[in-house]
């Protein structure tokens, strides 16, 4: 039998898949805390410029001498800005922390994707999330700004590696019908993470205490070591067919399936084992080349606009904590709508129109009347809804377009483009401070064009996931999976890690 038939027998979404999904979904809130860490930890508190006996609020004017020191007493929160005097001429260094962290994400995506495709998904998942905690805690005790940058870069690197594989594992362990649900659950928890981080920052105003609290959830990696199976899909593409069957039987046992044995197709196994997957396959195959170029642009734009609008929420009129919380919580209804739209109208339609609407709302901020201060906030939140929907679809759509033997590499390449968008996003916001609304113009126009461009991507709703590069162009890729087939239940089998460790 093929891998899809095997999952229908062992259970496409049984107790084991639910346990894996939720143990990997809940830490998405932890990932969100780290992605937006600098929104509060790098915020600039109120301060006074001290020159001799003179004490003035804020930075000196251009015709005035520089400050001898800065006084942050009386502020309602601390941050790295108050820790290392990152204000006035040094204020750019606070924004640099976010760019360095995003650069770490970029590096982690590339390396993590390679490791996951070469050596498996399981080990990198628990190692990376544990090391996020380690380097985040070391950063809290950094003796200087430069040391802090190094530790945040490393934390970003392992967050990037974990974020990639945390999505791949539950996606590859379920059947076709459940992939959309898995994707939306992950994004909903991420959105809750944004809202909860604003709540934590509101009550914990000391940056070191806040940083320690956001680092500790990574200890869940210890639990990952015990419960995560290796992906049978990945094992199959490596030619390790007996281990794939063993992992499937472990899933069957956990799902109480009555299936007694699983025998996967042996045809083309030797070819799958001997043919090495390469990033070059993404450009040598004409279908994959077109898909990849399209994804590189749309992922870049989605990330740039997503993080740009989220960070911009802290600068809009109103309370910083409330605005950031709303920017996160508003994603939840968007993700729920996305789940239904993906399964009714398809991945491509939902992806395209969400970017189009996100772009339209961003451009709308430029022409909105300035006399009503709430309109920019509402339009920015609606733009965030559109882009959040696109981000929600993008991972699922890409995972279903790329074959298993290069899936993690392909997703890491796409995510690298996404992280470049995250690195550029603070720079676009800086441009918006110099030229008002320029940031919204860039966000809106690029998102709108991305919506148009994404119409050229293939539809993957209810199609089988390709296992090899050659599968991408096969006629059966257009076959609709019969989702009505029933699953067999009951049975027992031992944990495969006893033999695979």
Residue pairs with C-beta under 8 A, 6 or more apart in sequence:
1 9
1 262
1 263
1 264
1 265
2 264
2 265
3 232
3 233
3 236
3 244
3 264
3 467
4 175
4 176
4 464
4 481
6 232
6 248
6 262
6 264
7 174
7 175
7 248
8 175
8 485
8 486
8 487
9 252
9 257
9 259
9 262
9 487
9 488
10 248
10 249
10 251
10 252
10 255
10 257
10 259
10 262
10 487
10 488
11 17
11 251
11 252
11 255
11 257
11 487
11 488
11 489
12 174
12 175
12 176
12 177
12 178
12 487
13 174
13 175
13 177
13 178
13 181
14 251
14 254
14 255
14 256
14 257
14 487
15 254
15 255
15 256
16 173
16 229
16 250
16 251
16 254
16 255
17 170
17 173
17 174
17 178
17 251
17 255
19 227
19 254
20 169
20 170
20 173
20 227
20 228
20 229
21 170
21 174
21 182
21 185
22 185
23 220
23 223
23 224
23 227
24 125
24 166
24 169
24 170
24 186
24 224
25 170
25 185
25 186
25 189
26 189
26 220
27 129
27 162
27 166
27 217
27 218
27 220
28 166
28 186
28 187
28 189
28 190
28 193
29 189
29 190
29 192
29 193
29 196
29 197
29 217
30 129
30 132
30 193
30 214
30 217
30 218
31 159
31 162
31 163
31 166
31 190
31 193
32 190
32 191
32 192
32 193
32 194
32 197
32 328
33 193
33 196
33 197
33 200
33 214
34 101
34 132
34 136
34 155
34 156
34 159
34 214
35 105
35 159
35 307
36 194
36 197
36 310
36 311
36 324
37 101
37 211
37 214
38 94
38 95
38 97
38 98
38 101
39 197
39 201
39 310
39 311
39 314
39 324
40 77
40 79
40 197
40 198
40 201
40 207
40 210
40 324
41 79
41 80
41 207
41 210
41 211
42 79
42 80
42 81
42 86
42 94
42 95
42 97
42 98
43 77
43 79
43 81
43 94
43 314
43 320
44 79
44 81
44 86
44 87
44 91
44 94
45 72
45 75
45 76
45 77
45 78
45 79
45 81
45 82
46 57
46 72
46 74
46 75
47 57
47 58
47 70
47 71
47 72
47 75
47 82
47 87
48 55
48 56
48 57
48 58
48 70
48 71
48 72
49 55
49 56
49 57
49 58
49 59
49 60
49 67
49 70
49 71
49 88
50 67
50 68
50 69
50 70
50 71
51 60
51 65
51 66
51 67
51 68
52 68
55 71
59 67
59 87
59 88
60 66
60 67
60 88
66 89
67 88
69 85
70 85
70 87
72 78
72 82
75 82
76 205
77 201
77 205
77 206
77 207
78 205
78 206
78 207
78 208
79 94
79 207
80 86
80 94
80 97
80 145
80 148
80 207
81 87
81 91
81 94
83 207
84 90
84 93
84 144
84 145
84 148
86 93
86 94
86 145
93 145
95 426
95 430
96 149
97 148
97 149
97 152
98 311
98 426
99 423
99 426
99 427
100 149
100 152
100 153
100 156
101 152
101 153
101 155
101 156
102 156
102 419
102 422
102 423
103 153
103 156
103 419
103 423
104 152
104 153
104 154
104 155
104 156
104 157
104 159
104 160
105 156
105 157
105 159
105 160
105 163
105 415
105 419
105 422
106 160
106 416
106 419
106 420
106 423
107 153
107 156
107 157
107 160
108 128
108 156
108 157
108 158
108 159
108 160
108 161
108 162
108 163
108 164
109 160
109 161
109 163
109 164
109 412
109 415
109 416
109 418
109 419
110 412
110 413
110 416
111 157
111 161
112 124
112 128
112 160
112 161
112 162
112 164
112 165
112 408
112 412
113 161
113 164
113 408
113 409
113 410
113 411
113 412
113 413
113 415
114 408
114 409
114 412
115 124
115 161
116 124
116 161
116 164
116 165
116 168
116 408
117 234
117 277
117 405
117 406
117 407
117 408
117 409
120 230
120 231
120 234
120 235
121 165
121 168
121 169
121 172
121 230
121 231
121 234
121 408
122 169
122 224
122 228
122 229
122 230
122 231
124 161
124 162
124 165
125 162
125 165
125 166
125 169
125 221
125 224
125 228
126 221
126 222
126 224
126 225
126 228
127 221
128 158
128 159
128 161
128 162
128 165
128 221
129 158
129 162
129 166
129 218
129 220
129 221
129 224
130 218
130 219
130 221
130 222
131 154
131 158
131 218
132 155
132 158
132 159
132 162
132 215
132 218
133 215
133 216
133 217
133 218
133 219
133 221
135 151
135 152
135 154
135 155
135 158
136 151
136 155
136 211
136 214
136 215
136 218
137 212
137 215
138 151
139 148
139 151
139 152
139 155
139 211
140 208
140 211
140 212
140 215
142 148
142 151
160 415
160 419
163 415
164 408
164 411
164 412
164 415
165 408
166 186
167 183
167 186
167 395
167 399
167 411
168 231
168 399
168 407
168 408
168 411
169 228
169 231
170 182
170 186
171 179
171 182
171 183
171 396
171 399
172 231
172 232
172 233
172 234
172 404
172 407
173 229
173 231
173 232
173 251
174 182
175 483
176 462
176 463
176 464
176 465
176 481
176 483
177 462
177 481
177 483
179 396
179 399
179 400
180 339
180 342
180 343
180 396
181 339
182 396
183 342
183 392
183 393
183 395
183 396
184 335
184 336
184 338
184 339
184 342
184 392
186 395
187 331
187 335
187 338
187 388
187 391
187 392
187 395
188 331
188 332
188 335
188 336
190 331
191 328
191 329
191 330
191 331
191 332
191 335
191 388
192 328
192 329
192 332
193 328
194 310
194 324
194 325
194 327
194 328
194 329
194 331
195 325
195 326
195 328
195 329
196 328
197 214
197 324
197 328
198 321
198 322
198 324
198 325
198 328
199 321
199 325
200 210
200 213
200 214
201 210
201 321
202 321
204 210
204 213
229 247
229 250
229 251
229 496
229 497
230 243
230 247
230 496
230 500
231 247
232 244
232 245
232 247
232 248
232 251
233 244
233 404
233 465
233 467
234 404
235 241
235 243
235 244
235 247
236 244
236 264
236 269
236 272
236 404
236 467
237 272
237 277
237 403
237 404
237 405
237 467
237 468
238 272
238 273
238 405
239 269
239 270
239 272
239 273
239 274
240 273
241 264
241 266
241 269
243 496
243 500
244 264
245 262
245 263
245 264
246 496
246 499
246 500
247 496
248 262
248 264
249 259
249 261
249 262
249 493
249 496
250 493
250 494
250 495
250 496
251 257
252 259
252 262
252 491
252 493
253 491
253 492
253 493
253 494
255 489
256 489
256 490
256 491
257 487
257 488
257 489
257 490
257 491
258 488
258 489
258 490
258 491
259 488
259 491
260 491
268 468
272 405
272 467
272 468
275 405
275 468
277 405
277 406
277 409
277 469
278 406
279 406
279 409
279 413
281 288
281 406
281 469
282 288
282 289
282 292
282 406
282 409
282 410
282 413
283 289
283 292
285 469
285 472
285 473
287 458
287 472
287 473
288 402
288 410
288 469
288 472
290 456
291 401
291 402
291 457
291 458
292 410
292 413
292 414
294 453
294 454
294 456
294 457
295 394
295 398
295 401
295 414
295 417
295 457
296 413
296 414
296 417
297 417
297 450
297 453
298 351
298 355
298 390
298 394
298 450
298 453
298 454
299 394
299 398
299 414
299 415
299 417
299 418
299 421
300 417
300 418
300 420
300 421
301 355
301 421
301 446
301 447
301 449
301 450
302 355
302 387
302 390
302 391
302 394
302 418
302 421
302 447
302 450
303 391
303 417
303 418
303 419
303 420
303 421
303 422
303 425
304 421
304 422
304 424
304 425
304 428
304 443
304 446
305 358
305 362
305 383
305 387
305 421
305 425
305 443
305 446
305 447
306 384
306 387
306 388
306 391
307 421
307 422
307 425
308 425
308 428
308 429
308 439
308 443
309 327
309 362
309 380
309 383
309 384
309 387
309 443
310 324
310 327
310 328
310 384
311 425
311 426
311 429
312 380
312 429
312 432
312 439
313 320
313 323
313 324
313 326
313 327
313 380
313 384
314 320
314 323
314 324
315 429
316 323
316 376
316 377
316 380
317 373
317 374
317 376
317 377
318 377
323 377
326 381
327 380
327 381
327 384
330 381
330 384
330 385
330 388
331 384
331 385
331 388
333 385
334 385
334 386
334 388
334 389
334 392
335 388
335 389
335 392
337 389
338 350
338 354
338 389
338 392
338 393
341 349
341 350
341 389
342 350
342 393
342 396
342 461
343 461
346 459
346 461
347 393
347 396
347 397
347 400
347 459
347 460
347 461
348 397
348 454
348 455
348 457
348 458
348 459
348 460
349 459
350 389
350 393
351 390
351 393
351 394
351 397
351 454
351 457
352 451
352 452
352 454
352 455
353 451
354 386
354 387
354 389
354 390
354 393
354 451
355 386
355 387
355 390
355 447
355 448
355 450
355 451
355 454
356 386
356 447
356 448
356 451
356 452
357 382
357 385
357 386
357 451
358 383
358 384
358 385
358 386
358 387
358 389
358 390
358 447
358 451
359 383
359 386
359 443
359 444
359 445
359 446
359 447
359 448
359 449
359 450
359 451
360 386
360 444
360 448
361 379
361 380
361 382
361 383
361 385
361 386
361 444
362 379
362 380
362 383
362 440
362 441
362 443
362 444
362 447
363 440
363 441
363 444
363 445
363 448
364 379
364 383
364 444
365 375
365 376
365 379
365 380
365 383
365 437
365 440
365 444
366 437
366 440
366 441
366 444
368 375
368 376
368 379
369 375
380 440
383 443
383 444
383 447
386 447
387 447
390 447
390 450
390 451
394 414
395 411
397 457
397 460
398 410
398 411
398 414
399 407
399 411
399 465
400 460
400 463
400 465
401 457
401 458
401 460
401 466
401 472
402 410
402 411
402 466
402 472
403 465
403 466
403 467
403 468
403 469
403 471
403 472
404 465
404 466
404 467
404 468
405 467
405 468
405 469
406 469
428 438
428 439
428 442
428 443
429 439
431 438
431 439
431 442
432 438
432 439
432 440
462 480
462 481
462 483
463 477
463 478
463 479
463 480
463 481
464 476
464 477
464 479
464 481
466 472
466 474
466 477
471 477
